[in-house]
Amino acid sequence: MPDHVLITGGAGFIGSHLADELLRAGHRVRALDNLVPQVHGPDRRRPAHLDPAVELLVGDVRDRDAVRRALRGVDAVVHLAAAVGVGQSMYRVERYTSVNAVGTAVLTEALAEQPVRRLVIASSMSVYGEGLYRRQSGELVAPRSRPVEQLKRGAFEICAADGEALVPVPTPEDKIPALDSVYALSKYDQERLCFIAGRAHGIPAVALRLFNVYGPRQALSNPYTGALAIFAARLLNNRPPLVFEDGLQQRDFVSVHDVAEACVKALAEDTVAAGKVLNIGTGRPRSIRDVAEALCKALGKHEIEPEITGRCRVGDVRHCFADTREARRVLGFTPSVPFERGLLELAGWIDGQTARDGAAQARAELEARGLSL
């Protein structure tokens, strides 16, 4: 296990929880983070949730000098720095490509000069596009993205070419990527760049494809972050969560504590995991409507019900949840936080927070660009 770990994006949601786990285990932690205002607020101050023992370097992952400074004396890197969000990526193409792909290119160039013992990359379930499905015959199907004409009719479910309704099943790592958004493309670029650099420079690298991560410390005022955080911002302002489509689309919600544990295990495992991509989720699908309703109740907002908009966003998928067998086999990783317990923890943290509700503005921006149907 490395002694000194660099976390890019280490002042953020997942990074700060990972730092806590590493510090508890006796490791030294350095964070490189540019404290982007969309996530950290306009003042760009060191966040209170970041442990004082973490050495914070404020800098951009695209800045070669900042990255070289951050790598000095470290044994391993967990690369979390990224612009996050499917919807915004579809119209801020240059920013997402720059931060995610170019930032990773700068990091891998620096690693060629300053190799480390381990590189862990945070990828995303977005690279799959639609999840895996099964026909009534048992045949597995990896469908294409839904045509715009179908979505405009309000027909949201996935069907085979002959019209047969398909049943969603857990998505394994060997499903061929379907890069339906700029964000998905940029996350796949991050994976490939790190694997290429890892092979070239003898750095064991592993990519963790994270599913829908939730928990305390999410940026509630960022309307392009995770669904639960966006819903929470609405509820804190006594407004209903806005749910796209009919709300029956399914996702895999995994606690940030489990994600931090998976990162620690990936840092410790030096041989079998090298060169692999691994799903980090629970394997249990939940509809977005059910999740929104559960958060309303957890926050005591019983009088508020989610608003089912019937609208959809270009780049969104219908169902995707994790096949977790490979992460269990390779890392010995099994999620330990049940959704009900994780939701109560999140609700306890949300209570007393303030948030700017930017969901309506974000939706308007998508509509203005023809990205919301």
C-alpha positions in Angstrom: 0.0 0.0 0.0 1.5 3.4 -1.0 2.4 5.8 1.8 1.9 9.1 0.1 -1.1 9.5 -2.2 -2.0 12.4 -4.5 -5.8 12.9 -5.2 -6.5 15.1 -8.1 -9.8 16.8 -7.5 -9.1 15.9 -3.9 -11.0 18.8 -2.2 -14.3 17.7 -3.8 -17.1 15.3 -2.8 -15.5 11.9 -3.4 -11.9 13.1 -2.9 -12.5 14.4 0.6 -14.1 11.2 1.7 -11.2 9.2 0.2 -8.7 11.5 2.0 -10.5 10.7 5.3 -10.1 6.9 4.7 -6.5 7.2 3.7 -5.6 9.4 6.7 -7.3 7.0 9.0 -5.2 4.2 7.6 -2.0 6.3 8.4 -1.2 7.5 4.9 -0.1 11.0 3.9 -2.5 12.7 1.5 -2.0 15.6 -1.0 -4.9 17.1 -3.0 -4.6 19.0 -6.2 -7.8 21.0 -6.8 -8.7 24.2 -8.6 -11.7 24.9 -6.4 -13.9 25.6 -9.4 -16.7 28.0 -8.4 -19.5 25.8 -9.8 -18.6 23.2 -7.2 -16.9 25.2 -4.3 -18.6 28.6 -4.6 -17.3 31.9 -5.8 -14.9 32.5 -2.9 -12.8 29.4 -3.8 -11.8 28.8 -0.2 -10.5 25.6 1.2 -13.7 23.6 2.0 -14.4 23.0 5.7 -15.0 19.3 5.0 -11.4 18.8 3.9 -9.3 17.4 6.8 -6.6 19.8 8.0 -4.1 17.0 7.6 -4.6 17.0 3.8 -1.9 19.1 2.0 -4.0 21.2 -0.5 -2.3 22.5 -3.6 -4.7 24.9 -5.5 -4.1 24.4 -9.2 -5.6 23.2 -12.4 -4.9 19.6 -13.6 -4.2 21.2 -17.1 -1.3 23.2 -15.6 1.9 21.2 -16.3 3.9 23.0 -13.5 1.1 22.5 -11.0 0.8 18.8 -11.8 4.6 18.3 -11.6 4.7 20.0 -8.2 1.8 17.8 -7.0 3.6 14.6 -8.0 6.8 15.3 -6.1 7.4 12.6 -3.6 4.1 10.7 -4.0 3.8 7.0 -4.4 0.3 6.7 -6.0 -2.3 8.9 -7.7 -6.1 8.7 -7.6 -7.3 10.8 -10.6 -10.7 12.3 -9.7 -10.4 15.7 -11.3 -13.1 16.1 -13.9 -15.9 18.3 -15.2 -19.0 16.3 -14.3 -22.4 16.1 -15.8 -24.0 14.7 -19.0 -26.4 17.6 -19.8 -23.9 20.4 -19.5 -21.3 18.5 -21.5 -23.5 18.6 -24.5 -23.1 22.4 -24.9 -19.9 23.1 -23.0 -18.0 20.8 -25.2 -14.6 22.6 -25.1 -14.6 22.8 -21.3 -15.4 19.1 -20.7 -12.9 17.9 -23.4 -10.3 20.2 -22.0 -10.6 19.5 -18.3 -11.2 15.7 -18.7 -9.2 14.7 -21.7 -6.5 17.3 -21.8 -6.1 17.4 -18.0 -5.5 13.6 -18.1 -3.1 14.0 -20.9 -1.1 16.5 -18.9 -1.1 14.2 -15.9 0.1 11.2 -17.9 2.9 13.3 -19.5 4.0 14.2 -16.0 3.8 10.6 -14.8 6.3 9.7 -17.6 8.8 11.9 -15.9 7.7 11.1 -12.3 6.3 7.5 -12.3 4.3 6.3 -9.3 3.6 2.8 -8.0 -0.1 2.9 -8.7 -2.7 4.9 -10.7 -6.4 4.7 -10.1 -8.8 6.5 -12.4 -12.4 7.5 -11.6 -14.4 6.7 -14.7 -18.2 6.6 -15.1 -21.1 4.3 -15.9 -21.9 6.9 -18.6 -19.4 5.1 -21.0 -21.9 2.3 -21.4 -24.7 4.5 -22.8 -27.7 2.3 -22.4 -27.2 -0.7 -20.1 -27.5 -4.3 -21.1 -30.9 -5.9 -21.8 -32.4 -9.3 -22.4 -35.0 -10.6 -24.8 -37.7 -13.0 -23.7 -35.7 -15.8 -25.4 -32.8 -15.0 -23.0 -30.7 -13.4 -25.7 -28.7 -10.4 -24.4 -29.0 -7.2 -26.3 -26.9 -4.0 -26.2 -29.4 -1.5 -27.8 -28.6 1.8 -29.5 -29.7 5.1 -28.0 -33.3 5.9 -28.3 -34.3 7.9 -31.5 -35.4 11.4 -30.9 -38.7 10.6 -32.7 -39.4 8.0 -30.1 -38.7 10.3 -27.2 -40.9 13.0 -28.6 -43.8 10.5 -28.6 -43.2 10.0 -24.9 -42.3 6.3 -25.6 -39.3 6.0 -23.2 -38.8 2.3 -22.8 -36.2 0.3 -24.8 -37.5 -2.1 -27.5 -35.8 -4.4 -29.9 -35.8 -3.6 -33.6 -38.8 -5.9 -34.1 -40.7 -4.0 -31.3 -40.3 -6.6 -28.5 -40.0 -5.0 -25.1 -36.6 -5.6 -23.5 -35.8 -6.3 -19.9 -32.9 -4.4 -18.3 -30.2 -6.6 -16.6 -27.0 -5.7 -14.8 -24.4 -4.2 -17.1 -20.9 -5.9 -17.0 -17.6 -4.3 -17.8 -17.3 -6.1 -21.2 -20.3 -4.3 -22.7 -19.0 -2.4 -25.7 -19.0 1.4 -24.8 -21.7 3.5 -26.4 -20.5 7.1 -26.0 -23.8 9.0 -26.2 -22.6 12.2 -24.5 -19.5 14.4 -24.5 -19.1 13.6 -20.9 -19.1 9.8 -21.6 -16.6 10.3 -24.4 -14.3 12.3 -22.2 -14.4 9.7 -19.4 -13.6 7.0 -21.8 -10.7 9.1 -23.0 -9.5 9.3 -19.4 -9.5 5.6 -19.1 -7.6 4.9 -22.3 -5.0 7.6 -21.7 -4.2 6.2 -18.3 -4.0 2.7 -19.5 -1.7 3.7 -22.4 0.6 5.6 -20.1 0.5 2.9 -17.5 1.7 0.3 -20.0 4.3 2.6 -21.5 5.8 3.6 -18.1 5.3 0.5 -16.0 2.6 2.1 -13.8 -0.2 -0.4 -12.8 -3.4 1.4 -13.6 -7.1 0.5 -12.8 -10.2 2.4 -13.8 -13.3 2.4 -11.6 -16.5 3.0 -13.4 -18.6 4.7 -10.8 -22.3 4.5 -10.9 -24.6 7.2 -9.2 -22.6 8.3 -6.2 -24.4 10.0 -3.4 -23.7 11.2 0.2 -22.7 14.1 2.3 -20.6 16.9 0.9 -22.1 17.0 -2.6 -22.2 20.4 -4.2 -25.9 21.1 -3.7 -25.9 24.4 -5.7 -24.4 22.7 -8.7 -27.4 21.8 -11.0 -25.2 19.3 -13.0 -24.1 17.1 -10.1 -25.8 13.9 -8.9 -29.6 13.5 -9.0 -30.0 13.3 -5.2 -28.1 16.6 -4.7 -30.1 18.3 -7.4 -33.3 17.1 -5.7 -32.1 18.2 -2.3 -31.4 21.8 -3.6 -35.0 21.9 -4.8 -36.4 20.6 -1.5 -34.3 23.0 0.6 -36.1 25.8 -1.4 -39.5 24.1 -0.8 -39.8 23.2 -4.5 -40.6 19.7 -5.9 -37.8 17.6 -7.4 -37.9 17.8 -11.2 -37.9 14.2 -12.6 -37.4 13.7 -16.3 -39.3 11.3 -18.5 -41.9 9.3 -16.5 -39.5 8.8 -13.6 -39.4 5.0 -14.1 -35.8 5.1 -15.5 -33.5 3.0 -13.3 -30.1 3.8 -11.9 -27.6 2.3 -9.4 -27.1 4.5 -6.3 -23.9 3.8 -4.4 -22.7 5.5 -1.2 -19.7 7.7 -1.3 -18.3 5.7 1.6 -18.4 2.6 -0.5 -16.7 4.4 -3.4 -13.9 5.6 -1.1 -13.4 2.0 0.1 -13.2 0.8 -3.5 -10.5 3.4 -4.2 -8.5 2.3 -1.2 -8.8 -1.4 -2.3 -7.7 -0.4 -5.8 -4.6 1.3 -4.4 -3.7 -1.7 -2.4 -4.2 -4.3 -5.1 -1.1 -4.3 -7.2 -1.4 -7.2 -9.7 -4.7 -8.7 -10.6 -6.5 -5.3 -11.1 -3.8 -3.7 -13.3 -5.2 -2.8 -16.7 -8.8 -3.5 -15.7 -12.0 -1.5 -15.6 -14.3 -2.3 -12.7 -17.9 -1.4 -12.0 -18.4 0.3 -8.6 -22.1 0.2 -7.7 -24.5 -1.9 -5.7 -26.1 -3.9 -8.5 -29.5 -2.9 -7.3 -31.6 -0.7 -9.6 -33.9 2.1 -8.3 -36.2 4.2 -10.2 -35.6 7.9 -10.2 -39.2 8.6 -9.1 -38.8 6.3 -6.1 -35.5 7.9 -5.1 -37.1 11.4 -5.4 -40.0 10.3 -3.2 -37.8 8.7 -0.7 -35.7 11.9 -0.3 -38.9 14.0 0.2 -39.9 11.7 3.1 -36.3 11.6 4.6 -36.2 15.4 4.7 -39.7 15.6 6.3 -41.1 17.3 3.2 -44.2 15.1 3.1 -46.4 17.7 1.5 -44.1 17.9 -1.6 -44.2 15.3 -4.4 -41.8 15.1 -7.3 -42.8 16.8 -10.5 -42.8 14.3 -13.3 -42.0 16.5 -16.3 -42.3 14.0 -19.2 -39.4 15.8 -20.7 -36.1 14.1 -21.6 -32.5 15.2 -22.3 -30.4 14.4 -25.3 -27.7 12.0 -24.1 -29.7 10.4 -21.2 -30.2 6.7 -21.1 -33.2 4.7 -19.8 -31.8 2.0 -17.6 -28.3 1.2 -16.4 -27.1 -0.6 -13.2 -24.0 -2.4 -12.3 -22.9 -6.0 -12.6 -20.6 -6.0 -9.6 -19.1 -9.5 -9.8 -15.7 -8.5 -11.2 -15.1 -5.8 -8.5 -15.9 -8.4 -5.9 -13.5 -11.0 -7.5 -10.6 -8.6 -8.2 -10.8 -6.2 -5.3 -12.9 -8.1 -2.8 -15.2 -5.1 -2.9 -18.8 -5.5 -1.7 -20.8 -2.3 -0.9 -21.7 -2.1 2.8 -24.0 0.9 3.0 -27.7 0.1 2.3 -29.5 2.8 0.4 -32.0 3.4 3.2 -29.1 4.1 5.7 -27.2 6.1 3.2 -30.2 8.3 2.5 -30.8 9.0 6.1 -27.2 10.1 6.5 -27.5 12.3 3.5 -30.8 13.8 4.8 -29.1 14.5 8.2 -26.3 16.3 6.5 -28.7 18.3 4.2 -30.7 19.5 7.2 -29.3 22.9 8.0 -27.6 23.4 4.6 -28.5 26.1 2.2 -28.5 25.8 -1.6 -29.2 27.8 -4.6 -31.7 26.0 -6.8 -30.4 26.0 -10.3 -32.4 23.1 -11.7 -34.9 25.3 -13.6 -32.1 27.5 -15.1 -30.2 24.3 -16.2 -33.3 23.0 -17.9 -33.8 26.3 -19.6 -30.2 26.2 -20.9 -30.8 22.8 -22.3 -34.1 23.8 -23.9 -32.6 26.8 -25.5 -30.0 24.6 -27.3 -32.5 22.0 -28.3 -31.1 19.4 -25.9 -34.3 19.0 -23.9 -37.3 17.4 -25.7 
